[in-house]
């Protein structure tokens, strides 16, 4: 048996050869799992991860492509805006698009209207206009035109 102990509870990232059920969400299959552990053991052809003396995950060694210890990340800074603040400038920010607004957006875009003009027209952020045009198939992810689209793809 080979034993590896960490100095504290750590996130262990396992890269696996095959998809396995995520131990945190049985409805999801993953090839990369992140598990909290403080001890790893390698016995009888199995990798076992332990946390406070309890086995939290095991896998046949042949299924494990890599065991990684990601650097601890600093928590991301809190959001510097709120939906209400954004809506003060763009009244329809984060609201659902009405089908008739989508049709009009496609028509105006096909007529050559700029994103900034469309943003003011629909009272939304320019990034929301671009994202909606991508979703409707009028722009590629990189912002390049996709050709004329007469109606939403759904």
Phi and psi in radians as a Rosetta constraint file:
Dihedral C 1 N 2 CA 2 C 2 CIRCULARHARMONIC -1.890 0.35
Dihedral N 2 CA 2 C 2 N 3 CIRCULARHARMONIC 2.348 0.35
Dihedral C 2 N 3 CA 3 C 3 CIRCULARHARMONIC -2.132 0.35
Dihedral N 3 CA 3 C 3 N 4 CIRCULARHARMONIC 2.349 0.35
Dihedral C 3 N 4 CA 4 C 4 CIRCULARHARMONIC -2.236 0.35
Dihedral N 4 CA 4 C 4 N 5 CIRCULARHARMONIC 2.152 0.35
Dihedral C 4 N 5 CA 5 C 5 CIRCULARHARMONIC -2.003 0.35
Dihedral N 5 CA 5 C 5 N 6 CIRCULARHARMONIC 2.421 0.35
Dihedral C 5 N 6 CA 6 C 6 CIRCULARHARMONIC -1.657 0.35
Dihedral N 6 CA 6 C 6 N 7 CIRCULARHARMONIC 2.834 0.35
Dihedral C 6 N 7 CA 7 C 7 CIRCULARHARMONIC -1.319 0.35
Dihedral N 7 CA 7 C 7 N 8 CIRCULARHARMONIC -0.271 0.35
Dihedral C 7 N 8 CA 8 C 8 CIRCULARHARMONIC -2.801 0.35
Dihedral N 8 CA 8 C 8 N 9 CIRCULARHARMONIC 3.107 0.35
Dihedral C 8 N 9 CA 9 C 9 CIRCULARHARMONIC -1.121 0.35
Dihedral N 9 CA 9 C 9 N 10 CIRCULARHARMONIC 2.280 0.35
Dihedral C 9 N 10 CA 10 C 10 CIRCULARHARMONIC -2.318 0.35
Dihedral N 10 CA 10 C 10 N 11 CIRCULARHARMONIC 2.768 0.35
Dihedral C 10 N 11 CA 11 C 11 CIRCULARHARMONIC -1.435 0.35
Dihedral N 11 CA 11 C 11 N 12 CIRCULARHARMONIC 2.230 0.35
Dihedral C 11 N 12 CA 12 C 12 CIRCULARHARMONIC -1.961 0.35
Dihedral N 12 CA 12 C 12 N 13 CIRCULARHARMONIC 2.185 0.35
Dihedral C 12 N 13 CA 13 C 13 CIRCULARHARMONIC -1.791 0.35
Dihedral N 13 CA 13 C 13 N 14 CIRCULARHARMONIC 2.147 0.35
Dihedral C 13 N 14 CA 14 C 14 CIRCULARHARMONIC -1.859 0.35
Dihedral N 14 CA 14 C 14 N 15 CIRCULARHARMONIC 2.211 0.35
Dihedral C 14 N 15 CA 15 C 15 CIRCULARHARMONIC -1.798 0.35
Dihedral N 15 CA 15 C 15 N 16 CIRCULARHARMONIC 2.101 0.35
Dihedral C 15 N 16 CA 16 C 16 CIRCULARHARMONIC -1.924 0.35
Dihedral N 16 CA 16 C 16 N 17 CIRCULARHARMONIC 2.706 0.35
Dihedral C 16 N 17 CA 17 C 17 CIRCULARHARMONIC -1.279 0.35
Dihedral N 17 CA 17 C 17 N 18 CIRCULARHARMONIC -0.529 0.35
Dihedral C 17 N 18 CA 18 C 18 CIRCULARHARMONIC -2.227 0.35
Dihedral N 18 CA 18 C 18 N 19 CIRCULARHARMONIC 2.845 0.35
Dihedral C 18 N 19 CA 19 C 19 CIRCULARHARMONIC -1.251 0.35
Dihedral N 19 CA 19 C 19 N 20 CIRCULARHARMONIC 2.416 0.35
Dihedral C 19 N 20 CA 20 C 20 CIRCULARHARMONIC -2.312 0.35
Dihedral N 20 CA 20 C 20 N 21 CIRCULARHARMONIC 2.820 0.35
Dihedral C 20 N 21 CA 21 C 21 CIRCULARHARMONIC -1.208 0.35
Dihedral N 21 CA 21 C 21 N 22 CIRCULARHARMONIC 2.288 0.35
Dihedral C 21 N 22 CA 22 C 22 CIRCULARHARMONIC -1.173 0.35
Dihedral N 22 CA 22 C 22 N 23 CIRCULARHARMONIC 2.158 0.35
Dihedral C 22 N 23 CA 23 C 23 CIRCULARHARMONIC -1.125 0.35
Dihedral N 23 CA 23 C 23 N 24 CIRCULARHARMONIC -0.349 0.35
Dihedral C 23 N 24 CA 24 C 24 CIRCULARHARMONIC -1.602 0.35
Dihedral N 24 CA 24 C 24 N 25 CIRCULARHARMONIC -0.258 0.35
Dihedral C 24 N 25 CA 25 C 25 CIRCULARHARMONIC -2.633 0.35
Dihedral N 25 CA 25 C 25 N 26 CIRCULARHARMONIC 1.674 0.35
Dihedral C 25 N 26 CA 26 C 26 CIRCULARHARMONIC -1.138 0.35
Dihedral N 26 CA 26 C 26 N 27 CIRCULARHARMONIC -0.122 0.35
Dihedral C 26 N 27 CA 27 C 27 CIRCULARHARMONIC -1.572 0.35
Dihedral N 27 CA 27 C 27 N 28 CIRCULARHARMONIC 0.014 0.35
Dihedral C 27 N 28 CA 28 C 28 CIRCULARHARMONIC -2.131 0.35
Dihedral N 28 CA 28 C 28 N 29 CIRCULARHARMONIC 2.402 0.35
Dihedral C 28 N 29 CA 29 C 29 CIRCULARHARMONIC -1.864 0.35
Dihedral N 29 CA 29 C 29 N 30 CIRCULARHARMONIC 2.398 0.35
Dihedral C 29 N 30 CA 30 C 30 CIRCULARHARMONIC -2.421 0.35
Dihedral N 30 CA 30 C 30 N 31 CIRCULARHARMONIC 2.725 0.35
Dihedral C 30 N 31 CA 31 C 31 CIRCULARHARMONIC -1.835 0.35
Dihedral N 31 CA 31 C 31 N 32 CIRCULARHARMONIC -0.206 0.35
Dihedral C 31 N 32 CA 32 C 32 CIRCULARHARMONIC -2.192 0.35
Dihedral N 32 CA 32 C 32 N 33 CIRCULARHARMONIC 2.165 0.35
Dihedral C 32 N 33 CA 33 C 33 CIRCULARHARMONIC -2.082 0.35
Dihedral N 33 CA 33 C 33 N 34 CIRCULARHARMONIC 2.532 0.35
Dihedral C 33 N 34 CA 34 C 34 CIRCULARHARMONIC -2.038 0.35
Dihedral N 34 CA 34 C 34 N 35 CIRCULARHARMONIC 2.182 0.35
Dihedral C 34 N 35 CA 35 C 35 CIRCULARHARMONIC -2.275 0.35
Dihedral N 35 CA 35 C 35 N 36 CIRCULARHARMONIC 2.437 0.35
Dihedral C 35 N 36 CA 36 C 36 CIRCULARHARMONIC -1.461 0.35
Dihedral N 36 CA 36 C 36 N 37 CIRCULARHARMONIC 2.232 0.35
Dihedral C 36 N 37 CA 37 C 37 CIRCULARHARMONIC -2.665 0.35
Dihedral N 37 CA 37 C 37 N 38 CIRCULARHARMONIC 2.758 0.35
Dihedral C 37 N 38 CA 38 C 38 CIRCULARHARMONIC -2.142 0.35
Dihedral N 38 CA 38 C 38 N 39 CIRCULARHARMONIC -0.174 0.35
Dihedral C 38 N 39 CA 39 C 39 CIRCULARHARMONIC -2.498 0.35
Dihedral N 39 CA 39 C 39 N 40 CIRCULARHARMONIC 2.406 0.35
Dihedral C 39 N 40 CA 40 C 40 CIRCULARHARMONIC -2.078 0.35
Dihedral N 40 CA 40 C 40 N 41 CIRCULARHARMONIC 2.366 0.35
Dihedral C 40 N 41 CA 41 C 41 CIRCULARHARMONIC -2.201 0.35
Dihedral N 41 CA 41 C 41 N 42 CIRCULARHARMONIC 2.609 0.35
Dihedral C 41 N 42 CA 42 C 42 CIRCULARHARMONIC -2.159 0.35
Dihedral N 42 CA 42 C 42 N 43 CIRCULARHARMONIC 1.740 0.35
Dihedral C 42 N 43 CA 43 C 43 CIRCULARHARMONIC -2.422 0.35
Dihedral N 43 CA 43 C 43 N 44 CIRCULARHARMONIC 2.531 0.35
Dihedral C 43 N 44 CA 44 C 44 CIRCULARHARMONIC 0.848 0.35
Dihedral N 44 CA 44 C 44 N 45 CIRCULARHARMONIC 0.709 0.35
Dihedral C 44 N 45 CA 45 C 45 CIRCULARHARMONIC 1.271 0.35
Dihedral N 45 CA 45 C 45 N 46 CIRCULARHARMONIC 0.269 0.35
Dihedral C 45 N 46 CA 46 C 46 CIRCULARHARMONIC -2.117 0.35
Dihedral N 46 CA 46 C 46 N 47 CIRCULARHARMONIC 2.493 0.35
Dihedral C 46 N 47 CA 47 C 47 CIRCULARHARMONIC -1.701 0.35
Dihedral N 47 CA 47 C 47 N 48 CIRCULARHARMONIC 2.209 0.35
Dihedral C 47 N 48 CA 48 C 48 CIRCULARHARMONIC -2.147 0.35
Dihedral N 48 CA 48 C 48 N 49 CIRCULARHARMONIC 2.368 0.35
Dihedral C 48 N 49 CA 49 C 49 CIRCULARHARMONIC -1.920 0.35
Dihedral N 49 CA 49 C 49 N 50 CIRCULARHARMONIC 2.395 0.35
Dihedral C 49 N 50 CA 50 C 50 CIRCULARHARMONIC -2.187 0.35
Dihedral N 50 CA 50 C 50 N 51 CIRCULARHARMONIC 2.582 0.35
Dihedral C 50 N 51 CA 51 C 51 CIRCULARHARMONIC -2.410 0.35
Dihedral N 51 CA 51 C 51 N 52 CIRCULARHARMONIC 2.069 0.35
Dihedral C 51 N 52 CA 52 C 52 CIRCULARHARMONIC 0.903 0.35
Dihedral N 52 CA 52 C 52 N 53 CIRCULARHARMONIC 0.718 0.35
Dihedral C 52 N 53 CA 53 C 53 CIRCULARHARMONIC 1.466 0.35
Dihedral N 53 CA 53 C 53 N 54 CIRCULARHARMONIC 0.025 0.35
Dihedral C 53 N 54 CA 54 C 54 CIRCULARHARMONIC -1.989 0.35
Dihedral N 54 CA 54 C 54 N 55 CIRCULARHARMONIC 2.300 0.35
Dihedral C 54 N 55 CA 55 C 55 CIRCULARHARMONIC -1.195 0.35
Dihedral N 55 CA 55 C 55 N 56 CIRCULARHARMONIC 2.188 0.35
Dihedral C 55 N 56 CA 56 C 56 CIRCULARHARMONIC -1.906 0.35
Dihedral N 56 CA 56 C 56 N 57 CIRCULARHARMONIC -0.263 0.35
Dihedral C 56 N 57 CA 57 C 57 CIRCULARHARMONIC -2.899 0.35
Dihedral N 57 CA 57 C 57 N 58 CIRCULARHARMONIC 2.551 0.35
Dihedral C 57 N 58 CA 58 C 58 CIRCULARHARMONIC -2.510 0.35
Dihedral N 58 CA 58 C 58 N 59 CIRCULARHARMONIC 2.674 0.35
Dihedral C 58 N 59 CA 59 C 59 CIRCULARHARMONIC -2.715 0.35
Dihedral N 59 CA 59 C 59 N 60 CIRCULARHARMONIC 2.536 0.35
Dihedral C 59 N 60 CA 60 C 60 CIRCULARHARMONIC -1.069 0.35
Dihedral N 60 CA 60 C 60 N 61 CIRCULARHARMONIC 2.420 0.35
Dihedral C 60 N 61 CA 61 C 61 CIRCULARHARMONIC -1.005 0.35
Dihedral N 61 CA 61 C 61 N 62 CIRCULARHARMONIC -0.567 0.35
Dihedral C 61 N 62 CA 62 C 62 CIRCULARHARMONIC -1.130 0.35
Dihedral N 62 CA 62 C 62 N 63 CIRCULARHARMONIC -0.336 0.35
Dihedral C 62 N 63 CA 63 C 63 CIRCULARHARMONIC -1.557 0.35
Dihedral N 63 CA 63 C 63 N 64 CIRCULARHARMONIC -0.245 0.35
Dihedral C 63 N 64 CA 64 C 64 CIRCULARHARMONIC -1.617 0.35
Dihedral N 64 CA 64 C 64 N 65 CIRCULARHARMONIC 2.044 0.35
Dihedral C 64 N 65 CA 65 C 65 CIRCULARHARMONIC -1.495 0.35
Dihedral N 65 CA 65 C 65 N 66 CIRCULARHARMONIC -0.647 0.35
Dihedral C 65 N 66 CA 66 C 66 CIRCULARHARMONIC -2.769 0.35
Dihedral N 66 CA 66 C 66 N 67 CIRCULARHARMONIC 2.613 0.35
Dihedral C 66 N 67 CA 67 C 67 CIRCULARHARMONIC -2.084 0.35
Dihedral N 67 CA 67 C 67 N 68 CIRCULARHARMONIC 2.123 0.35
Dihedral C 67 N 68 CA 68 C 68 CIRCULARHARMONIC -2.134 0.35
Dihedral N 68 CA 68 C 68 N 69 CIRCULARHARMONIC 2.669 0.35
Dihedral C 68 N 69 CA 69 C 69 CIRCULARHARMONIC -2.102 0.35
Dihedral N 69 CA 69 C 69 N 70 CIRCULARHARMONIC 1.553 0.35
Dihedral C 69 N 70 CA 70 C 70 CIRCULARHARMONIC -1.045 0.35
Dihedral N 70 CA 70 C 70 N 71 CIRCULARHARMONIC 2.584 0.35
Dihedral C 70 N 71 CA 71 C 71 CIRCULARHARMONIC -1.087 0.35
Dihedral N 71 CA 71 C 71 N 72 CIRCULARHARMONIC 2.504 0.35
Dihedral C 71 N 72 CA 72 C 72 CIRCULARHARMONIC -1.167 0.35
Dihedral N 72 CA 72 C 72 N 73 CIRCULARHARMONIC 2.270 0.35
Dihedral C 72 N 73 CA 73 C 73 CIRCULARHARMONIC -1.693 0.35
Dihedral N 73 CA 73 C 73 N 74 CIRCULARHARMONIC 2.586 0.35
Dihedral C 73 N 74 CA 74 C 74 CIRCULARHARMONIC -1.351 0.35
Dihedral N 74 CA 74 C 74 N 75 CIRCULARHARMONIC 2.412 0.35
Dihedral C 74 N 75 CA 75 C 75 CIRCULARHARMONIC -0.987 0.35
Dihedral N 75 CA 75 C 75 N 76 CIRCULARHARMONIC 2.440 0.35
Dihedral C 75 N 76 CA 76 C 76 CIRCULARHARMONIC -1.184 0.35
Dihedral N 76 CA 76 C 76 N 77 CIRCULARHARMONIC 2.598 0.35
Dihedral C 76 N 77 CA 77 C 77 CIRCULARHARMONIC -1.133 0.35
Dihedral N 77 CA 77 C 77 N 78 CIRCULARHARMONIC 2.660 0.35
Dihedral C 77 N 78 CA 78 C 78 CIRCULARHARMONIC -1.118 0.35
Dihedral N 78 CA 78 C 78 N 79 CIRCULARHARMONIC 2.726 0.35
Dihedral C 78 N 79 CA 79 C 79 CIRCULARHARMONIC -0.989 0.35
Dihedral N 79 CA 79 C 79 N 80 CIRCULARHARMONIC 2.469 0.35
Dihedral C 79 N 80 CA 80 C 80 CIRCULARHARMONIC -1.748 0.35
Dihedral N 80 CA 80 C 80 N 81 CIRCULARHARMONIC 0.214 0.35
Dihedral C 80 N 81 CA 81 C 81 CIRCULARHARMONIC -2.535 0.35
Dihedral N 81 CA 81 C 81 N 82 CIRCULARHARMONIC 2.891 0.35
Dihedral C 81 N 82 CA 82 C 82 CIRCULARHARMONIC -2.233 0.35
Dihedral N 82 CA 82 C 82 N 83 CIRCULARHARMONIC 2.807 0.35
Dihedral C 82 N 83 CA 83 C 83 CIRCULARHARMONIC -1.000 0.35
Dihedral N 83 CA 83 C 83 N 84 CIRCULARHARMONIC -0.724 0.35
Dihedral C 83 N 84 CA 84 C 84 CIRCULARHARMONIC -1.088 0.35
Dihedral N 84 CA 84 C 84 N 85 CIRCULARHARMONIC -0.691 0.35
Dihedral C 84 N 85 CA 85 C 85 CIRCULARHARMONIC -1.114 0.35
Dihedral N 85 CA 85 C 85 N 86 CIRCULARHARMONIC -0.759 0.35
Dihedral C 85 N 86 CA 86 C 86 CIRCULARHARMONIC -1.135 0.35
Dihedral N 86 CA 86 C 86 N 87 CIRCULARHARMONIC -0.689 0.35
Dihedral C 86 N 87 CA 87 C 87 CIRCULARHARMONIC -1.185 0.35
Dihedral N 87 CA 87 C 87 N 88 CIRCULARHARMONIC -0.353 0.35
Dihedral C 87 N 88 CA 88 C 88 CIRCULARHARMONIC -1.111 0.35
Dihedral N 88 CA 88 C 88 N 89 CIRCULARHARMONIC -0.582 0.35
Dihedral C 88 N 89 CA 89 C 89 CIRCULARHARMONIC -1.645 0.35
Dihedral N 89 CA 89 C 89 N 90 CIRCULARHARMONIC -0.599 0.35
Dihedral C 89 N 90 CA 90 C 90 CIRCULARHARMONIC -2.262 0.35
Dihedral N 90 CA 90 C 90 N 91 CIRCULARHARMONIC 1.657 0.35
Dihedral C 90 N 91 CA 91 C 91 CIRCULARHARMONIC -0.979 0.35
Dihedral N 91 CA 91 C 91 N 92 CIRCULARHARMONIC -0.505 0.35
Dihedral C 91 N 92 CA 92 C 92 CIRCULARHARMONIC -1.804 0.35
Dihedral N 92 CA 92 C 92 N 93 CIRCULARHARMONIC 0.260 0.35
Dihedral C 92 N 93 CA 93 C 93 CIRCULARHARMONIC -1.002 0.35
Dihedral N 93 CA 93 C 93 N 94 CIRCULARHARMONIC 2.357 0.35
Dihedral C 93 N 94 CA 94 C 94 CIRCULARHARMONIC 1.192 0.35
Dihedral N 94 CA 94 C 94 N 95 CIRCULARHARMONIC 0.190 0.35
Dihedral C 94 N 95 CA 95 C 95 CIRCULARHARMONIC -1.625 0.35
Dihedral N 95 CA 95 C 95 N 96 CIRCULARHARMONIC 2.731 0.35
Dihedral C 95 N 96 CA 96 C 96 CIRCULARHARMONIC -1.099 0.35
Dihedral N 96 CA 96 C 96 N 97 CIRCULARHARMONIC 2.615 0.35
Dihedral C 96 N 97 CA 97 C 97 CIRCULARHARMONIC -1.527 0.35
Dihedral N 97 CA 97 C 97 N 98 CIRCULARHARMONIC 2.323 0.35
Dihedral C 97 N 98 CA 98 C 98 CIRCULARHARMONIC -1.372 0.35
Dihedral N 98 CA 98 C 98 N 99 CIRCULARHARMONIC 2.518 0.35
Dihedral C 98 N 99 CA 99 C 99 CIRCULARHARMONIC -0.960 0.35
Dihedral N 99 CA 99 C 99 N 100 CIRCULARHARMONIC -0.661 0.35
Dihedral C 99 N 100 CA 100 C 100 CIRCULARHARMONIC -1.200 0.35
Dihedral N 100 CA 100 C 100 N 101 CIRCULARHARMONIC -0.558 0.35
Dihedral C 100 N 101 CA 101 C 101 CIRCULARHARMONIC -1.207 0.35
Dihedral N 101 CA 101 C 101 N 102 CIRCULARHARMONIC -0.644 0.35
Dihedral C 101 N 102 CA 102 C 102 CIRCULARHARMONIC -1.109 0.35
Dihedral N 102 CA 102 C 102 N 103 CIRCULARHARMONIC -0.750 0.35
Dihedral C 102 N 103 CA 103 C 103 CIRCULARHARMONIC -1.061 0.35
Dihedral N 103 CA 103 C 103 N 104 CIRCULARHARMONIC -0.813 0.35
Dihedral C 103 N 104 CA 104 C 104 CIRCULARHARMONIC -1.116 0.35
Dihedral N 104 CA 104 C 104 N 105 CIRCULARHARMONIC -0.714 0.35
Dihedral C 104 N 105 CA 105 C 105 CIRCULARHARMONIC -1.007 0.35
Dihedral N 105 CA 105 C 105 N 106 CIRCULARHARMONIC -0.821 0.35
Dihedral C 105 N 106 CA 106 C 106 CIRCULARHARMONIC -1.084 0.35
Dihedral N 106 CA 106 C 106 N 107 CIRCULARHARMONIC -0.728 0.35
Dihedral C 106 N 107 CA 107 C 107 CIRCULARHARMONIC -1.121 0.35
Dihedral N 107 CA 107 C 107 N 108 CIRCULARHARMONIC -0.832 0.35
Dihedral C 107 N 108 CA 108 C 108 CIRCULARHARMONIC -1.145 0.35
Dihedral N 108 CA 108 C 108 N 109 CIRCULARHARMONIC -0.689 0.35
Dihedral C 108 N 109 CA 109 C 109 CIRCULARHARMONIC -1.112 0.35
Dihedral N 109 CA 109 C 109 N 110 CIRCULARHARMONIC -0.774 0.35
Dihedral C 109 N 110 CA 110 C 110 CIRCULARHARMONIC -1.100 0.35
Dihedral N 110 CA 110 C 110 N 111 CIRCULARHARMONIC -0.494 0.35
Dihedral C 110 N 111 CA 111 C 111 CIRCULARHARMONIC -1.401 0.35
Dihedral N 111 CA 111 C 111 N 112 CIRCULARHARMONIC -0.065 0.35
Dihedral C 111 N 112 CA 112 C 112 CIRCULARHARMONIC 1.733 0.35
Dihedral N 112 CA 112 C 112 N 113 CIRCULARHARMONIC 0.179 0.35
Dihedral C 112 N 113 CA 113 C 113 CIRCULARHARMONIC -1.112 0.35
Dihedral N 113 CA 113 C 113 N 114 CIRCULARHARMONIC 2.447 0.35
Dihedral C 113 N 114 CA 114 C 114 CIRCULARHARMONIC -1.317 0.35
Dihedral N 114 CA 114 C 114 N 115 CIRCULARHARMONIC 2.718 0.35
Dihedral C 114 N 115 CA 115 C 115 CIRCULARHARMONIC -1.015 0.35
Dihedral N 115 CA 115 C 115 N 116 CIRCULARHARMONIC -0.722 0.35
Dihedral C 115 N 116 CA 116 C 116 CIRCULARHARMONIC -1.078 0.35
Dihedral N 116 CA 116 C 116 N 117 CIRCULARHARMONIC -0.704 0.35
Dihedral C 116 N 117 CA 117 C 117 CIRCULARHARMONIC -1.165 0.35
Dihedral N 117 CA 117 C 117 N 118 CIRCULARHARMONIC -0.750 0.35
Dihedral C 117 N 118 CA 118 C 118 CIRCULARHARMONIC -1.116 0.35
Dihedral N 118 CA 118 C 118 N 119 CIRCULARHARMONIC -0.675 0.35
Dihedral C 118 N 119 CA 119 C 119 CIRCULARHARMONIC -1.059 0.35
Dihedral N 119 CA 119 C 119 N 120 CIRCULARHARMONIC -0.784 0.35
Dihedral C 119 N 120 CA 120 C 120 CIRCULARHARMONIC -1.158 0.35
Dihedral N 120 CA 120 C 120 N 121 CIRCULARHARMONIC -0.718 0.35
Dihedral C 120 N 121 CA 121 C 121 CIRCULARHARMONIC -1.064 0.35
Dihedral N 121 CA 121 C 121 N 122 CIRCULARHARMONIC -0.712 0.35
Dihedral C 121 N 122 CA 122 C 122 CIRCULARHARMONIC -1.730 0.35
Dihedral N 122 CA 122 C 122 N 123 CIRCULARHARMONIC 0.056 0.35
Dihedral C 122 N 123 CA 123 C 123 CIRCULARHARMONIC 0.972 0.35
Dihedral N 123 CA 123 C 123 N 124 CIRCULARHARMONIC 0.805 0.35
Dihedral C 123 N 124 CA 124 C 124 CIRCULARHARMONIC -2.345 0.35
Dihedral N 124 CA 124 C 124 N 125 CIRCULARHARMONIC 2.927 0.35
Dihedral C 124 N 125 CA 125 C 125 CIRCULARHARMONIC -1.258 0.35
Dihedral N 125 CA 125 C 125 N 126 CIRCULARHARMONIC 2.572 0.35
Dihedral C 125 N 126 CA 126 C 126 CIRCULARHARMONIC -0.972 0.35
Dihedral N 126 CA 126 C 126 N 127 CIRCULARHARMONIC -0.633 0.35
Dihedral C 126 N 127 CA 127 C 127 CIRCULARHARMONIC -1.130 0.35
Dihedral N 127 CA 127 C 127 N 128 CIRCULARHARMONIC -0.562 0.35
Dihedral C 127 N 128 CA 128 C 128 CIRCULARHARMONIC -1.237 0.35
Dihedral N 128 CA 128 C 128 N 129 CIRCULARHARMONIC -0.644 0.35
Dihedral C 128 N 129 CA 129 C 129 CIRCULARHARMONIC -1.120 0.35
Dihedral N 129 CA 129 C 129 N 130 CIRCULARHARMONIC -0.819 0.35
Dihedral C 129 N 130 CA 130 C 130 CIRCULARHARMONIC -1.065 0.35
Dihedral N 130 CA 130 C 130 N 131 CIRCULARHARMONIC -0.794 0.35
Dihedral C 130 N 131 CA 131 C 131 CIRCULARHARMONIC -1.077 0.35
Dihedral N 131 CA 131 C 131 N 132 CIRCULARHARMONIC -0.691 0.35
Dihedral C 131 N 132 CA 132 C 132 CIRCULARHARMONIC -1.191 0.35
Dihedral N 132 CA 132 C 132 N 133 CIRCULARHARMONIC -0.688 0.35
Dihedral C 132 N 133 CA 133 C 133 CIRCULARHARMONIC -1.133 0.35
Dihedral N 133 CA 133 C 133 N 134 CIRCULARHARMONIC -0.626 0.35
Dihedral C 133 N 134 CA 134 C 134 CIRCULARHARMONIC -1.131 0.35
Dihedral N 134 CA 134 C 134 N 135 CIRCULARHARMONIC -0.818 0.35
Dihedral C 134 N 135 CA 135 C 135 CIRCULARHARMONIC -1.067 0.35
Dihedral N 135 CA 135 C 135 N 136 CIRCULARHARMONIC -0.649 0.35
Dihedral C 135 N 136 CA 136 C 136 CIRCULARHARMONIC -1.425 0.35
Dihedral N 136 CA 136 C 136 N 137 CIRCULARHARMONIC -0.065 0.35
Dihedral C 136 N 137 CA 137 C 137 CIRCULARHARMONIC 1.501 0.35
Dihedral N 137 CA 137 C 137 N 138 CIRCULARHARMONIC 0.200 0.35
Dihedral C 137 N 138 CA 138 C 138 CIRCULARHARMONIC -1.558 0.35
Dihedral N 138 CA 138 C 138 N 139 CIRCULARHARMONIC -0.334 0.35
Dihedral C 138 N 139 CA 139 C 139 CIRCULARHARMONIC -2.312 0.35
Dihedral N 139 CA 139 C 139 N 140 CIRCULARHARMONIC 2.576 0.35
Dihedral C 139 N 140 CA 140 C 140 CIRCULARHARMONIC -1.396 0.35
Dihedral N 140 CA 140 C 140 N 141 CIRCULARHARMONIC 2.914 0.35
Dihedral C 140 N 141 CA 141 C 141 CIRCULARHARMONIC -0.961 0.35
Dihedral N 141 CA 141 C 141 N 142 CIRCULARHARMONIC -0.576 0.35
Dihedral C 141 N 142 CA 142 C 142 CIRCULARHARMONIC -1.484 0.35
Dihedral N 142 CA 142 C 142 N 143 CIRCULARHARMONIC 0.069 0.35
Dihedral C 142 N 143 CA 143 C 143 CIRCULARHARMONIC 1.615 0.35
Dihedral N 143 CA 143 C 143 N 144 CIRCULARHARMONIC -0.042 0.35
Dihedral C 143 N 144 CA 144 C 144 CIRCULARHARMONIC -1.289 0.35
Dihedral N 144 CA 144 C 144 N 145 CIRCULARHARMONIC 2.491 0.35
Dihedral C 144 N 145 CA 145 C 145 CIRCULARHARMONIC -1.070 0.35
Dihedral N 145 CA 145 C 145 N 146 CIRCULARHARMONIC 2.539 0.35
Dihedral C 145 N 146 CA 146 C 146 CIRCULARHARMONIC -1.854 0.35
Dihedral N 146 CA 146 C 146 N 147 CIRCULARHARMONIC 0.095 0.35
Dihedral C 146 N 147 CA 147 C 147 CIRCULARHARMONIC 1.756 0.35
Dihedral N 147 CA 147 C 147 N 148 CIRCULARHARMONIC -3.128 0.35
Dihedral C 147 N 148 CA 148 C 148 CIRCULARHARMONIC -1.431 0.35
Dihedral N 148 CA 148 C 148 N 149 CIRCULARHARMONIC 2.329 0.35
Dihedral C 148 N 149 CA 149 C 149 CIRCULARHARMONIC -2.134 0.35
Dihedral N 149 CA 149 C 149 N 150 CIRCULARHARMONIC 2.171 0.35
Dihedral C 149 N 150 CA 150 C 150 CIRCULARHARMONIC -1.580 0.35
Dihedral N 150 CA 150 C 150 N 151 CIRCULARHARMONIC -0.449 0.35
Dihedral C 150 N 151 CA 151 C 151 CIRCULARHARMONIC -2.657 0.35
Dihedral N 151 CA 151 C 151 N 152 CIRCULARHARMONIC 2.795 0.35
Dihedral C 151 N 152 CA 152 C 152 CIRCULARHARMONIC -1.037 0.35
Dihedral N 152 CA 152 C 152 N 153 CIRCULARHARMONIC 2.657 0.35
Dihedral C 152 N 153 CA 153 C 153 CIRCULARHARMONIC -1.370 0.35
Dihedral N 153 CA 153 C 153 N 154 CIRCULARHARMONIC 0.226 0.35
